[in-house]
Amino acid sequence: MLTAHTIKILQSLDKKKFRQKYNLFLVEGNKIISELFKSNFKIKEILSTDPQKLDRTDTPVTHISENELRKISFLKTPKDSIAICYLNEEKKLEDREVQLVLDGIQDPGNLGTIIRLADWFGIEQIICSEDTVDFYNPKVIQATMGSFTRVNIVYTDLVDYLSNTDNINIGTDMEGENLYSFDKPEKLNLILGNEGNGMRPETEKLLHKSISIPRFGKAQSTESLNVSMAAGIILGQLYS
């Protein structure tokens, strides 16, 4: 049985300041938890309504009731198990051949989807501005479907980083070069801007090239694409 104090701590982990205070975050669902076993994330404890369903674990498992699960879950429909994990120490920032750079992404679902896309295309690192949504946010973790265990996420000052990188900085612009005729550089940073405002002017100044996704439809009501949709289209073409 979970104590009221433990429940209160776990409930607080939806906020960044408490995740940092306790050095903990939550991962929900047996499928995503199984990805943790193959990663360098350390699990403190697993809470489960049905421990038999867990594939394998050398981690302590505490049996909890459905009611306790509902109290600590951040999902509308809670899954069988929740893993309490320690935050990872951020790895040193070193250029990789292809990287995603996120300038002020705020929506957890977008960040989670972009992490999942990076994993799909074999991109090992995402560099985020310091005001990009925290990737330990439970909605981000859930949207990654386990991909967060395979992609290094680094938060840094983008102006400083983009000014010193050896990679070609590429951004999106309606007047940019057509994506489908664009010649992909060997080493690149694909920069994706904030959902509503796009890239900051100081980030835009550091671009070496701009690309655009041509519109094939006739409807003019669609002004732009969701940032994670745009990322998927661009990566699909760059890797074709």
C-alpha positions as CSV (number, residue, x, y, z in Angstrom):
1,M,0.0,0.0,0.0
2,L,1.3,3.4,-0.9
3,T,1.5,6.1,1.8
4,A,-0.2,9.4,1.3
5,H,3.2,11.1,1.3
6,T,4.5,8.8,-1.6
7,I,1.3,9.5,-3.6
8,K,1.7,13.2,-3.1
9,I,5.4,13.1,-4.3
10,L,4.4,11.0,-7.4
11,Q,1.5,13.3,-8.2
12,S,3.9,16.3,-8.1
13,L,6.1,14.8,-10.9
14,D,4.0,16.3,-13.6
15,K,5.9,19.6,-12.8
16,K,9.5,20.2,-13.8
17,K,10.5,21.8,-10.5
18,F,9.4,18.7,-8.5
19,R,11.0,16.3,-11.0
20,Q,14.3,18.2,-10.4
21,K,13.7,18.4,-6.7
22,Y,13.3,14.7,-6.3
23,N,15.5,13.7,-9.3
24,L,12.7,11.5,-10.5
25,F,10.2,11.1,-13.4
26,L,7.5,8.5,-14.3
27,V,7.2,6.1,-17.2
28,E,3.7,4.5,-17.7
29,G,2.8,1.3,-19.4
30,N,4.5,-2.1,-19.7
31,K,5.5,-1.5,-23.4
32,I,7.5,1.7,-22.7
33,I,8.8,0.3,-19.4
34,S,10.2,-2.7,-21.3
35,E,12.3,-0.2,-23.3
36,L,13.9,1.1,-20.1
37,F,15.4,-2.4,-19.4
38,K,17.6,-2.0,-22.6
39,S,18.6,1.6,-21.8
40,N,21.0,3.4,-19.4
41,F,18.0,4.9,-17.4
42,K,18.0,3.7,-13.8
43,I,14.7,2.5,-12.4
44,K,14.1,3.1,-8.7
45,E,10.9,1.0,-8.5
46,I,8.0,-0.3,-10.5
47,L,4.4,0.0,-9.2
48,S,2.1,-2.5,-10.9
49,T,-1.5,-3.8,-10.6
50,D,-0.4,-6.9,-12.3
51,P,3.3,-7.7,-11.8
52,Q,3.0,-11.0,-13.8
53,K,2.6,-9.0,-17.0
54,L,6.1,-7.4,-16.7
55,D,8.4,-9.2,-19.2
56,R,11.5,-9.2,-17.0
57,T,12.8,-7.0,-14.2
58,D,15.6,-7.0,-11.7
59,T,14.0,-4.0,-10.2
60,P,11.8,-3.9,-7.1
61,V,8.1,-4.3,-8.0
62,T,5.4,-3.2,-5.7
63,H,1.9,-4.5,-6.1
64,I,-0.7,-1.6,-6.0
65,S,-4.4,-1.4,-6.3
66,E,-6.3,0.0,-9.3
67,N,-7.4,2.9,-7.1
68,E,-3.8,3.7,-6.2
69,L,-2.8,3.5,-9.9
70,R,-5.5,6.0,-10.8
71,K,-4.3,8.4,-8.1
72,I,-0.7,8.5,-9.4
73,S,-1.2,8.1,-13.2
74,F,-1.2,11.1,-15.5
75,L,-3.2,9.2,-18.2
76,K,-7.0,9.4,-18.7
77,T,-6.9,5.6,-19.0
78,P,-4.1,4.3,-16.7
79,K,-2.0,1.3,-17.8
80,D,-1.0,-1.7,-15.7
81,S,2.4,-0.3,-14.4
82,I,4.3,2.8,-13.6
83,A,8.1,2.9,-13.4
84,I,9.7,5.5,-11.1
85,C,13.0,6.5,-12.7
86,Y,16.0,8.7,-11.9
87,L,16.7,11.6,-14.2
88,N,19.8,10.9,-16.4
89,E,22.8,13.2,-16.2
90,E,22.9,15.2,-19.4
91,K,25.6,13.9,-21.8
92,K,28.2,16.2,-23.2
93,L,27.2,18.0,-26.4
94,E,29.2,16.8,-29.4
95,D,28.2,17.3,-33.0
96,R,26.7,14.3,-34.8
97,E,26.4,14.1,-38.6
98,V,22.6,14.7,-38.6
99,Q,20.9,16.5,-35.7
100,L,17.5,18.1,-35.0
101,V,17.7,21.5,-33.3
102,L,14.5,22.8,-31.6
103,D,14.0,26.5,-31.0
104,G,11.3,27.0,-28.4
105,I,9.0,24.0,-29.0
106,Q,6.3,24.2,-26.4
107,D,3.8,21.4,-27.1
108,P,4.7,18.1,-25.3
109,G,3.0,16.0,-28.0
110,N,5.1,17.7,-30.7
111,L,8.4,17.1,-28.8
112,G,7.4,13.5,-28.1
113,T,6.6,12.9,-31.8
114,I,9.8,14.6,-32.9
115,I,11.8,12.3,-30.6
116,R,10.0,9.3,-32.1
117,L,10.8,10.5,-35.6
118,A,14.5,11.0,-34.7
119,D,14.6,7.4,-33.4
120,W,12.9,6.1,-36.6
121,F,15.5,7.8,-38.8
122,G,18.4,6.9,-36.7
123,I,19.1,10.4,-35.5
124,E,20.9,10.0,-32.1
125,Q,20.8,13.6,-30.8
126,I,18.3,16.5,-30.5
127,I,19.5,19.9,-29.3
128,C,16.9,22.1,-27.6
129,S,16.8,25.7,-26.7
130,E,16.6,26.2,-22.9
131,D,12.9,27.2,-23.1
132,T,11.8,24.1,-25.1
133,V,9.4,21.9,-23.1
134,D,11.1,19.5,-20.7
135,F,11.5,16.1,-22.3
136,Y,10.8,14.4,-18.9
137,N,7.3,15.9,-19.0
138,P,4.9,12.9,-18.7
139,K,3.1,13.8,-21.9
140,V,6.4,14.0,-23.8
141,I,7.6,10.6,-22.4
142,Q,4.2,9.0,-23.4
143,A,4.3,10.4,-26.9
144,T,7.8,9.0,-27.6
145,M,6.5,5.4,-27.1
146,G,10.0,4.5,-25.6
147,S,12.1,6.4,-28.2
148,F,13.4,8.8,-25.5
149,T,15.6,5.9,-24.3
150,R,17.6,5.9,-27.6
151,V,17.9,9.7,-28.4
152,N,20.2,12.0,-26.5
153,I,18.4,15.2,-25.6
154,V,20.5,18.3,-24.8
155,Y,19.4,21.7,-23.7
156,T,21.7,24.6,-24.4
157,D,22.0,28.2,-25.6
158,L,21.2,27.9,-29.3
159,V,22.9,31.1,-30.5
160,D,26.1,30.0,-28.8
161,Y,25.8,26.4,-30.2
162,L,24.8,27.4,-33.8
163,S,27.6,30.0,-34.0
164,N,30.2,27.4,-33.3
165,T,29.0,24.1,-34.9
166,D,30.7,22.6,-37.9
167,N,27.4,21.4,-39.2
168,I,25.4,23.2,-41.9
169,N,22.4,25.0,-40.2
170,I,19.3,24.4,-42.2
171,G,15.9,26.0,-41.4
172,T,12.5,26.1,-43.1
173,D,11.1,29.1,-44.9
174,M,8.3,29.6,-47.4
175,E,10.9,31.2,-49.8
176,G,13.5,28.5,-49.2
177,E,14.9,26.0,-51.7
178,N,12.4,23.3,-52.7
179,L,12.9,20.3,-50.4
180,Y,12.5,17.8,-53.3
181,S,15.5,19.3,-55.2
182,F,17.6,20.1,-52.2
183,D,21.1,18.5,-52.0
184,K,21.5,17.2,-48.5
185,P,24.8,18.2,-46.9
186,E,26.8,15.4,-45.2
187,K,26.7,17.1,-41.8
188,L,23.6,19.1,-40.9
189,N,21.4,20.6,-38.2
190,L,17.7,20.7,-39.1
191,I,16.3,23.6,-37.1
192,L,12.6,23.6,-36.2
193,G,11.0,26.7,-34.7
194,N,8.2,27.4,-32.2
195,E,4.7,26.3,-33.1
196,G,3.3,29.8,-33.4
197,N,6.2,32.1,-34.0
198,G,8.7,29.9,-35.8
199,M,12.4,30.5,-35.3
200,R,13.7,33.5,-33.3
201,P,15.4,36.2,-35.4
202,E,18.7,35.5,-33.7
203,T,18.5,31.8,-34.7
204,E,17.4,32.6,-38.2
205,K,20.5,34.8,-38.7
206,L,22.7,31.7,-38.2
207,L,21.1,29.7,-41.0
208,H,23.4,28.6,-43.8
209,K,20.5,27.3,-46.0
210,S,16.7,27.5,-46.0
211,I,14.3,24.9,-47.4
212,S,10.6,24.8,-48.1
213,I,7.9,22.1,-48.4
214,P,6.0,22.9,-51.6
215,R,2.2,23.0,-51.4
216,F,0.5,20.7,-53.9
217,G,-3.0,21.2,-52.8
218,K,-5.1,24.2,-54.1
219,A,-6.7,25.1,-50.7
220,Q,-5.3,28.3,-49.3
221,S,-6.9,27.8,-45.9
222,T,-3.9,25.6,-44.7
223,E,-1.3,28.3,-43.9
224,S,1.3,26.0,-42.4
225,L,2.1,22.5,-41.2
226,N,2.3,21.3,-37.7
227,V,6.0,21.3,-36.7
228,S,6.2,17.5,-36.1
229,M,4.4,16.9,-39.4
230,A,6.9,19.1,-41.2
231,A,9.8,17.3,-39.5
232,G,8.4,14.0,-40.7
233,I,8.1,15.2,-44.3
234,I,11.6,16.7,-44.4
235,L,13.3,13.7,-42.8
236,G,11.5,11.3,-45.1
237,Q,12.8,13.2,-48.1
238,L,16.3,13.8,-46.8
239,Y,16.7,10.0,-46.1
240,S,15.0,8.9,-49.4
